[in-house]
C-alpha cells in the first residue's frame, strides 16, 4: 500500500459515522472490526438513524483544528471485507470527525472494572473517549451504541 498523504497517518482500524458521532474501531487483524462495523451501521439504520462507513482496515487520520479527521485510504476506499464473502464494494463517506474510540480485545484481557485512565485515549495529541469491548461479546454493537448515546448526552 502506498505511503500516507502528507499531514496524515495511516492506522490499522475502521472508521464509521453513527448519527453525528464518528467512531474509530481498533483491533488486531481478524478481530472482527469489519463485521462489527457492518453490524453497527445496520443497527443504527434499523433504529432510524444515519450511519455510514468511512474506512475499512486502513484509516488515514489527521489532526485539524483540535479535531481528529478520518478518511479512507484511496486504494481501498469504498470497500469492506466480509469474512467468507470477500471484499465487497460499499457506499462510504469521504471524511468524518472522530469523537470516540473503541478498542477490541479479548474477554481475558478486558478489565472487569476499568481504571479511569482507560476511559480515554490520545491519538495525534487529541484526547478521545474510549471503550474497550471483548471480541467474544455478542452484545458488542449494543454496548457501543449505548456508549455513543451517553457521550452525546454530555
Secondary structure per residue as TSV (DSSP state, phi and psi in degrees):
chain	resnum	aa	ss	phi	psi
A	1	X	-	360.0	142.5
A	2	X	-	-69.1	159.3
A	3	X	-	-63.8	162.2
A	4	X	-	-66.7	145.2
A	5	X	-	-60.2	155.1
A	6	X	T	-54.0	136.9
A	7	X	T	86.3	-2.4
A	8	X	-	-125.1	164.1
A	9	X	E	-126.4	135.1
A	10	X	E	-92.4	126.9
A	11	X	E	-126.1	154.8
A	12	X	E	-84.4	102.5
A	13	X	E	-169.4	178.1
A	14	X	E	-120.1	148.8
A	15	X	E	-130.5	138.2
A	16	X	E	-149.1	162.6
A	17	X	E	-110.6	128.6
A	18	X	E	-121.4	102.7
A	19	X	T	65.3	-129.0
A	20	X	T	-90.6	2.3
A	21	X	E	-104.3	123.1
A	22	X	E	-87.8	132.7
A	23	X	E	-124.8	133.5
A	24	X	E	-108.6	125.2
A	25	X	E	-111.7	118.7
A	26	X	E	-108.9	151.2
A	27	X	-	176.1	161.8
A	28	X	-	-62.6	160.7
A	29	X	T	-57.7	131.7
A	30	X	T	81.0	7.2
A	31	X	S	-80.6	-11.4
A	32	X	S	107.6	18.6
A	33	X	H	-60.4	-44.1
A	34	X	H	-67.1	-46.6
A	35	X	H	-61.8	-42.4
A	36	X	H	-65.3	-39.7
A	37	X	H	-61.1	-46.2
A	38	X	H	-63.3	-38.6
A	39	X	H	-66.3	-43.2
A	40	X	H	-62.9	-42.6
A	41	X	H	-63.3	-46.8
A	42	X	H	-62.6	-44.0
A	43	X	H	-62.8	-44.6
A	44	X	H	-62.4	-41.8
A	45	X	H	-67.2	-38.9
A	46	X	H	-60.9	-31.6
A	47	X	T	-83.6	4.4
A	48	X	T	88.9	9.7
A	49	X	-	-100.9	167.3
A	50	X	-	-77.8	142.2
A	51	X	E	-156.3	141.1
A	52	X	E	-160.5	151.5
A	53	X	E	-79.5	138.8
A	54	X	E	-98.4	-53.3
A	55	X	E	-153.3	147.0
A	56	X	S	-118.6	128.8
A	57	X	S	80.3	-49.8
A	58	X	E	-125.1	123.5
A	59	X	E	-121.6	131.1
A	60	X	E	-91.6	119.6
A	61	X	E	-116.0	148.6
A	62	X	E	-151.6	151.6
A	63	X	E	-90.8	129.8
A	64	X	E	-145.1	110.7
A	65	X	T	60.5	35.0
A	66	X	T	81.0	7.9
A	67	X	E	-120.0	152.2
A	68	X	E	-97.8	118.8
A	69	X	E	-100.8	142.8
A	70	X	E	-124.6	138.6
A	71	X	E	-137.2	156.2
A	72	X	E	-75.5	152.3
A	73	X	-	-68.9	131.6
A	74	X	T	-55.2	-31.8
A	75	X	T	-72.5	-20.4
A	76	X	T	-128.8	17.6
A	77	X	T	-61.4	136.5
A	78	X	T	78.7	19.7
A	79	X	E	-130.6	146.4
A	80	X	E	-140.5	141.6
A	81	X	E	-87.8	124.2
A	82	X	E	-111.4	111.0
A	83	X	T	-53.8	130.2
A	84	X	T	85.6	-9.9
A	85	X	T	-119.6	-20.1
A	86	X	E	100.1	-163.0
A	87	X	E	-91.0	124.0
A	88	X	E	-114.0	142.6
A	89	X	E	-70.1	144.2
A	90	X	-	-151.2	147.8
A	91	X	-	-61.1	149.8
A	92	X	-	-148.1	158.7
A	93	X	-	-93.9	136.2
A	94	X	S	-72.4	-19.3
A	95	X	-	-165.9	152.2
A	96	X	E	-158.0	151.8
A	97	X	E	-84.9	130.0
A	98	X	E	-91.7	127.7
A	99	X	-	-111.4	-18.0
A	100	X	E	-149.1	154.9
A	101	X	E	-125.8	133.9
A	102	X	E	-120.3	127.0
A	103	X	E	-109.2	124.3
A	104	X	E	-85.5	134.7
A	105	X	E	-143.3	-177.6
A	106	X	-	-94.3	156.9
A	107	X	T	-59.2	-35.2
A	108	X	T	-64.8	-31.0
A	109	X	T	-93.2	-11.1
A	110	X	S	-77.2	126.6
A	111	X	-	-69.0	135.1
A	112	X	S	-64.0	-43.8
A	113	X	S	-125.5	102.0
A	114	X	-	-65.9	147.7
A	115	X	-	-68.9	153.4
A	116	X	G	-56.4	-39.3
A	117	X	G	-68.2	-16.8
A	118	X	G	-78.6	-7.8
A	119	X	G	-83.8	-2.8
A	120	X	E	-138.2	160.4
A	121	X	E	-143.9	150.5
A	122	X	E	-110.3	128.1
A	123	X	E	-133.1	120.5
A	124	X	T	53.1	42.7
A	125	X	T	67.5	15.7
A	126	X	E	-112.2	125.9
A	127	X	E	-87.9	127.5
A	128	X	E	-122.6	144.7
A	129	X	E	-61.9	141.3
A	130	X	E	-132.3	142.5
A	131	X	E	-133.1	131.8
A	132	X	E	-96.9	136.9
A	133	X	E	-132.1	136.8
A	134	X	E	-73.9	132.5
A	135	X	T	-56.5	-37.7
A	136	X	T	-76.0	-9.7
A	137	X	-	-73.4	115.4
A	138	X	T	-72.3	-10.7
A	139	X	T	-103.6	17.2
A	140	X	H	-56.3	-44.3
A	141	X	H	-62.3	-42.9
A	142	X	H	-62.8	-41.8
A	143	X	H	-63.5	-38.9
A	144	X	H	-70.9	-41.8
A	145	X	H	-59.5	-43.5
A	146	X	H	-61.7	-43.2
A	147	X	H	-57.1	-46.8
A	148	X	H	-66.0	-42.9
A	149	X	H	-61.9	-39.1
A	150	X	H	-65.8	-38.6
A	151	X	H	-62.0	-39.7
A	152	X	H	-72.5	-12.2
A	153	X	T	-89.3	-11.2
A	154	X	-	-78.6	360.0
